Amino acid sequence: MDSNTEISNLMVKAYAHQKNGEFSAAIKAWSELVIHDAINKELSANAHLNLGTLHMQQGNTDIAYESMTKAISANPNSSEAFFCLAHIEQEKENFEEAIVLFEAALKINPKDLGAINNLGNCYDRLDRSSDSIKTYSRAISLDSEYIAAYYNRGNAYSKIAEDKLALNDLNHAIYLDVTFYQAYYNRGSVYKRLGKDKLAEKDFKKAENLAKLDIDKLKKHKD
């Protein structure tokens, strides 16, 4: 069997295992692929990226980080690998490091809404309200129906008591998804601060009811 056929077979096997949720078998196949003598840089980057993703799904963040770093070494233009590294740092609450990596991902793919939103979340966790609001606004400018950015920007405005702007964004998030119970709850908190107790209690009750429905759906799905 020639090298190209061996590589092709390993890729098919790896993707098949990955699709079927057979993570250990998929990791084994990708691991065999990355040490193949005839693998090129593009395939190596892809294999390391998939390995990193699988390790992340299994909670092996240190190994995932190593795989993503190797993916970038093989392909410095892998925005996905930079995003995954950033996400790992974000989960560890290393927000400064995550910001650098999200910005690296966005230099390669400036329209990655997920990266922009998460970048905003990192700024928010560092209490850099101005930066977070600008970043969420950037996401909205790319997609006027990107609900996560409206919700997050509304919360950012709420943190600095820009209540009118916060209500505008939370109202729009609810308009885009009438079952978004977190948006109802946070809007209720703004109303409460403004002394609009009836509106606040209405939103709190709505949030509670929607949350219960969501929990019931999850239970039924598990059953």
TIROVEX-731605 format. One record per residue: residue in three letters; x, y negated, z of N, C-alpha, C, O in turn. Coordinates in steps of 0.2 Angstrom, whole numbers, plus 2048, in hexadecimal, padded with zeros to 3 digits. Each point is the difference from the previous one (the first is absolute). Layout:
residues N
ALAXYZXYZXYZXYZ
...
END
This chain:
residues 223
MET8048068007FC7FA8008047FA8008057FF804
ASP7FA7FC7F78047FA8007FE7FB8067FB801803
SER80A7FA7FE7FF7FB8057FA7FC8007FC800805
ASN8027FE7F57FA7FC7FF7F98048027FC7FE803
THR8048097FB7FB8048027FF8018077FB800803
GLU80B8018008018018087FD7FA8037FC800805
ILE8067FA7F97FE7FA8037F87FF7FF7FD7FE805
SER8018037F57F97FF7FF7FC8058047FA7FE803
ASN8088087FE7FC8058048007FE8077FB801804
LEU80B7FC7FF8007FE8077FB7FA8017FD800805
MET8037FC7F67FB7FA8017F98028007FC7FE804
VAL8028077F77F98028007FF8048067FA7FF803
LYS80A8058007FF8038067FF7FB8067FC801804
ALA8097FA7FC7FF7FB8067FA7FC8007FD7FF805
TYR8017FF7F57FA7FC7FF7FA8048027FB7FE803
ALA8058097FB7FA8048017FF8018087FB800802
HIS80B8028018008018077FD7F98047FC800805
GLN8077FB7F87FE7F98037F97FF8007FC7FD804
LYS8018047F67F97FF7FE7FC8048057FA7FE802
ASN8088087FF7FC8058048017FF8077FD804804
GLY8077F77FE8017FF807805805804800801806
GLU8048037F68058048028067FD8018058007FC
PHE7FC7FC8098057FB8018078038018057FE7FD
SER7FB8078078078048018038037F98067FF7FF
ALA7F58047FD8028037FA8027FA7FB8058017FC
ALA7F77F98048027FB7FC8077FD8018047FE7FC
ILE7FD80180B8077FD8028058057FE8067FE7FE
LYS7F98098028058047FE8027FF7F98068007FE
ALA7F48007FE8017FF7F88047FA7FF8047FF7FC
TRP7FA7FB8078037FA7FE8078008038057FD7FC
SER7FD8068098078018038048037FB8067FF7FF
GLU7F78077FE8048037FB8017FC7FA8068017FD
LEU7F67FB8018007FC7FA8067FB8018047FE7FC
VAL7FC7FE80A8057FB8018078028008057FC7FF
ILE7FC80B8028078028008028047FA8058037FF
HIS7F67FD7FC8028037F98057FC7FD8007FA7FF
ASP8058097FE8057FD7FD7FE7FC7FA8047FB7FE
ALA7F78077FE7FE7FC7FA7FB7FA8017FE7FE7FB
ILE80080180B7FB7FB8018037F97FF8067FE802
ASN7F67FE7FB8027F97FE7FE7FB8067FC802804
LYS8067F87FC7FE7FB8057F97FF8017FD7FF805
GLU8008007F57F87FF8007FD8068047FB7FE804
LEU8068087FA7FD8058038028018077FC802805
SER80A7FD7FD8038008077FC7FB8047FE801806
ALA8017F97F77FC7FB8047F98028017FD7FF806
ASN8008047F57F98028018008068057FB800804
ALA8098047FC8008068058017FD8077FD803804
HIS8087F97FD8017FD8077FA7FC8027FE800806
LEU7FF7FD7F57FA7FC8027FA8058037FD7FE805
ASN8028077F77FB8058028028038077FC802804
LEU80B8007FC8028038077FE7FB8057FE802806
GLY8047F87F97FF7FB8067F97FF8027FE800805
THR7FD8007F57F98008027FE8068047FC7FF804
LEU8068077FA7FE8068038028008087FD802804
HIS8097FC7FD8037FF8067FC7FB8057FF801806
MET7FF7FA7F67FC7FB8047F98038027FE7FF806
GLN7FF8057F67FA8038018018058067FB801803
GLN80A8027FE8028048058027FD806802803805
GLY7FF7F67FB8027FD8068088008018027FE805
ASN8028047F68078008018037FA7FD8038007FA
THR7FC7FB8098027F97FE8077FF7FE8027FD7FC
ASP8028068088087FF7FF8028047FA8047FD7FC
ILE7F98098038028037FA7FD7FC7FA8038007FA
ALA7F77FE8067FC7FC7FB8047FA7FE8017FE7FA
TYR8027FF80B8047F97FF8068027FC8027FC7FC
GLU80180A8068068027FC7FF8017F98047FF7FB
SER7F68058047FE8017F97FF7FA7FC8018007FA
MET7FB7FB8097FE7FA7FC8077FC7FF8007FD7FB
THR8058038098067FD7FF8048037FA8037FD7FC
LYS7FC80A8048038037FA7FD7FF7FA8037FF7FA
ALA7F68008067FC7FE7FA8027F97FD8017FF7FA
ILE8017FD80B8027F97FE8078007FD8017FC7FB
SER8038088088078017FD8008027F98047FE7FC
ALA7F78078037FF8037F97FD7FB7FB8018007FA
ASN7FA7FC8097FC7FB7FC7FF7FA8047FB800804
PRO8097FB7FC8007FA8047F97FC7FE7FE7FB804
ASN7FF8077F77F97FC7FE7FA8048027FB7FF7FE
SER8068068077FA8038037FD7FC805801801806
SER7FA7FC7F87FC7FC8057FC8048057FF7FE805
GLU7FF8087F87FD8058058048028067FE800805
ALA8098017F98048028068017FA805800801806
PHE8017F97F78017FA8047F98008058017FE806
PHE7FA8037F77F97FF8038008058067FE7FE806
CYS8048087F88008068068057FE8057FE801806
LEU8087FD7F98047FE8057FE7FA804800801806
ALA7FD7FB7F77FC7FA8047FB8028047FF7FE806
HIS7FD8077F87FA8038048038038067FD800805
ILE8088047FA8038048068037FB8057FF801806
GLU8047F97F88027FB8047FA7FD8048017FE806
GLN7FA8007F67FA7FD8037FD8058057FE7FD805
GLU8028097FA7FD8058058048008067FD801806
LYS80A7FE7F98048008068007F98048037FF805
GLU7F97FC7F88007F98028067FC7FF8017FC804
ASN8038077F78067FC7FE7FE7FB7FB8028017FA
PHE7FA7FA8087FD7FC7FB8057FB7FC7FE7FF7FA
GLU8077FF8088057FC7FC8038057FB8007FD7FA
GLU8028098088038047FB7FA8027FA8028007FA
ALA7F88018097FB8027FB7FF7FA7FB7FE8017FA
ILE8027F98087FF7FA7FC8058007FA7FE7FF7FB
VAL8088028078068007FB7FE8067FB8017FE7FA
LEU7FD8078087FF8067FB7F97FF7FC8008017FA
PHE7FB7FC8097FA7FF7FC8027FA7FB7FD8017FA
GLU8077FA8088027FB7FB8048037FA7FF7FE7FB
ALA8058078078048047FB7FB8037FB8018007FA
ALA7FA8048097FB8037FC7FC7FB7FB7FF8027FA
LEU8007F88097FC7FB7FC8047FD7FB7FD7FD7FB
LYS80A8038058047FD7FB8008047FA8007FE7FA
ILE7FF8098077FF8057FB7F98007FD7FF8007FA
ASN7FC80080A7F98007FE7FC7FB8047FD801805
PRO8037F87F87FD7FB8047F98008017FD7FD804
LYS7FF8087F97F98008007FE8068047FA802800
ASP80A8018047FE8058057FC7FE8068037FD804
LEU7F78037FB7FC7FD8058018048078007FC805
GLY80180A7FB8018038078077FE8038007FF806
ALA8058007F68067FD8037FF7F98028027FE806
ILE7FA7FE7F77FF7F98027FC8008068017FC805
ASN7FA8087FC7FB8008068058028067FF7FD805
ASN8058087FA8048038058057FB8028027FF806
LEU8017FD7F58047FB8027FD7FA8048037FE805
GLY7F78017FA7FC7FB8047FF8038078007FC804
ASN7FF80A7FC7FE8038078078008047FF7FF806
CYS8078017F78068008048017F98028027FF806
TYR7FD7FC7F68007F98027FB7FF8068027FC805
ASP7F88067FA7FB7FF8058028038078007FD805
ARG8048097FB8028038068067FC803801801806
LEU8027FB7F68057FC8037FE7F98028047FC801
ASP7F58037FE7FD7FA8028027FA7FB8007FB802
ARG8028077F88027FB7FB7F97FF7FC8008027FA
SER7FC7FA8097F98007FD8007FC7F97FC8037FC
SER8087F88038007FD7FA8028047FA7FE8007FB
ASP8088048078028057FB7FB8067FE7FF8027FB
SER7FE80080B7FB8057FF7FA7FE7FB7FE8037FC
ILE7FF7F78067FB7FD7FC8027FF7F97FC8017FB
LYS80A7FC8048027FF7F98008077FC7FF8007FA
THR80480580A8008077FC7FA8037FF7FF8037FA
TYR7FC7FD80A7F98027FF7FD7FC7FA7FD8037FC
SER8047F78047FD7FC7FB8038027F97FD7FF7FB
ARG80A8038058038027FA7FD8067FD7FF8017FA
ALA7FF80480B7FC8067FE7F97FE7FD7FE8037FB
ILE7FF7F88087F97FE7FE8017FD7F97FB8017FC
SER80A7FB8038017FD7F98018057FB7FE7FF7FA
LEU8048078078018067FB7FA8048007FE8027FA
ASP7FE7FE80B7F98048007FB7FD804801800807
SER7FB7FC7F67FB7FD8047FB8048047FC7FD804
GLU8048097FB7FC8058048048058057FE805802
TYR8087F97FF8048048057FE7FF8078037FB803
ILE7F98097FF7FD7FF8078058008067FF7FC804
ALA8068087FB8058008068037F98018017FE806
ALA8007FF7F58047F98007FB7FB8038027FC804
TYR7F88047FA7FB7FC8037FF8018088007FB804
TYR80080B7FD7FF8028088067FE8047FF7FD805
ASN8078057F88067FE8048017F98008027FD805
ARG7FD7FF7F68007F98007FC7FD8058017FB803
GLY7F88077FD7FC7FE8058028018077FF7FB804
ASN80480A7FD8038028078057FB8018017FE806
ALA8048017F58057FB8017FE7F98028037FD804
TYR7F88017F87FD7F98027FD8008078007FB803
SER7FD80B7FF7FD8008068057FF8067FF7FD805
LYS8078067FA8058008058027F98018037FE805
ILE7FD7FE7F68027F98017FA7FB8008017FA800
ALA7F98098027FA7FC8017FE7FC7FA7FD7FB801
GLU8048077F97FD7FD7FA7FA8047FF7FF8047FB
ASP7FC7FA8097FA8048007FC8007FA7FD8057FE
LYS8027F57FF7FC7FF7FA8038057FA7FD8037FD
LEU80A7FC8038038047FA8008088027FF8047FC
ALA8017FD80A8008078037F98037FE7FF8067FD
LEU7FC7F68047F98037FF7FF8007F87FD8057FE
ASN8067F77FE7FF8007F98038077FD7FD8037FC
ASP8097FF8078038067FE7FC8068027FF8057FD
LEU7FF7FB80A7FD8068027F98017FD7FE8057FF
ASN7FF7F58007F98007FC8018047F97FC8047FE
HIS80A7FA7FF8018037F98028078017FE8047FB
ALA8057FE80A8028078017FA8048017FF8067FD
ILE7FC7F78077FA8048017FB8007F97FD8057FF
TYR8047F57FE7FC8007F98038067FB7FC8037FD
LEU80A7FE8048038057FB7FF8078037FF8057FC
ASP8007FC80A7FE8068037FC7FF8078027FE805
VAL7F78037FA7FC7FF8058008058067FD7FF805
THR8078067FA8018058058077FF804802805804
PHE8017F67FB8077FE8027FF7FE8088007FA801
TYR80080B8037FE7FE8078057FC8047FF7FC804
GLN8088057FA8057FC8037FF7F97FE8027FC805
ALA7FC8027F57FF7F97FE7FA7FD8048007FB802
TYR7FB8098007FA7FE8048037FE8077FE7FB803
TYR80680A8008027FF8068047FA8017FF7FC805
ASN8068037F68047FA8017FD7FA7FE8017FA803
ARG7FA8067F97FC7FA7FF7FC7FE8067FF7FA802
GLY7FE80C8017FD7FE8078047FD8057FE7FC804
SER8098067FC8047FD8058017F87FE8017FC805
VAL7FF8037F58017F87FE7F97FD8028017FA803
TYR7FA8097FC7F97FD8028007FF8077FE7FB803
LYS80580A8018007FF8078047FA8037FE7FD804
ARG8088037F98047FA8017FD7F97FF8017FB803
LEU7FB8057F87FC7FA7FE7FA7FF8047FD7FB7FF
GLY8028098057FA8008057F98027FC7FB7FE803
LYS8068057F87FA8027FC7FE8088028018057FD
ASP7FD7FB8097FF8078047FB8047FC802806800
LYS7F97F87FE7FB8047FD8038037F97FF8067FF
LEU8047F67FD8048037FA8058058028018057FD
ALA8037F98088058058037FD8078028038057FE
GLU7F87FB8067FD8068027FD8047FA801806800
LYS7FC7F67FB7FE8047FB8058037FC7FF8067FE
ASP8077F78018058037FC8038068048028057FE
PHE7FF7FA8098038058047FC8078008028057FF
LYS7F77F98017FB8068008018047F98008067FF
LYS8007F57FB8018037FA8068047FF8008067FD
ALA8067F88068068037FF8008078048028057FE
GLU7FB7FB8087FF8068047FC8057FC802806800
ASN7F87F87FD7FC8057FD8048037FA7FF8067FE
LEU8047F67FE8048027FA8068048028018057FC
ALA8027FA8098058048037FE8078028038057FE
LYS7F77FB8057FD8078027FF8047FA8018067FF
LEU7FC7F77FB7FE8037FA8068037FD8018057FD
ASP8057F78038068027FD8038068048028057FD
ILE7FD7FB8098038068047FC8067FF8038057FF
ASP7F67FA8007FC8067FF8028037F98008067FF
LYS8017F57FC8028037FA8068048008018057FC
LEU8047F98088068038008008078048038057FE
LYS7F87FB8077FF8068037FD8067FB802805800
LYS7F97F87FC7FC8057FC8058027FA8008067FE
HIS8057F68008058027FB8048058038028057FC
LYS8007FA80A8058058037FC8078018038057FF
ASP7F77FB8037FC8068017FF8037F97FD806800
END
